[in-house]
Amino acid sequence: MDWGFFAGVAIAGLLAGVMYSLVAIGFVLIYKTSSVLNFAQGAMVLFAALTFVSLHEEGLPFWVAFAVTLGAMIVLGILIEALVLRPLVNQPPITLFLATLGLSYVIEGAAQLFWGTQVHSLDLGIEDVPLPLNAILISQFDVFCAVVAGVIVAALTILFRYTRTGLAFRAAAEDQYAALNTGLRLPVIWASIWGVAGFVSLVAGLLWGARTGVQFSLSLVVLKSLPVLVLGGFDSILGAIVGGLIIGLTETLAEVYIGPYVGGGIDQWIAYVIALGFLLVRPTGLFGQRSVERV
């Protein structure tokens, strides 16, 4: 076996998995604090990328377009929490899931209404060219994505562990009724976390848009993030990263070493096979918290 080639493929797979993790983190933020599986996360990624690239093409400088889009995503998150999810508090999880599923189509429709349906190219100034490293070729863009993901994870870890706001987030996630009894304002907490999820959606949308182009199929990236969540756990940011790395590595290795024997395309479905296996043996994922109910 050519171990140099294997190392290059493995590193490429790990870096590709970071892209899945970025979307999965948005899921985790919402689920961790409100127990809502936000199926509209993919639509939020699309809306963020489409809003940014449209504003940038209209002549706004990069950072101005970024700031305006970030503001729009924060407002969108707050409106979703206030108008859709708050009225559904204490409803069954399937009701909340269906609400976010319908919401995803509303957001996509709004994006089409505001910005049209044409495909946009997005240049972040980071070329997708290989960086030679001891005969191993690593994508410069993938390394950039990994660094961005690392910064986001570090920032969220500090937020959740070492700030009063993060402590309030964790308290709301642990026991909503107890949090209310201590004087925490859950609507404010939920609106804040939806705003943070909007920021993560913007970052993920820009990176995915630069890789694949800003188009409506971008919202389908949410489907590739579901196996990541199953592996890592729906309430663990670390799990989102680890799950993304596992899925990215497995997909790439399987496509390179097994794909030629089965006609290719194995990377399109192998992640779901792994996720199904995990659901059968460890439904909470690697880092998810197990719920204990006394009857």
Disulfide bonds with the S-S distance in Angstrom:
none
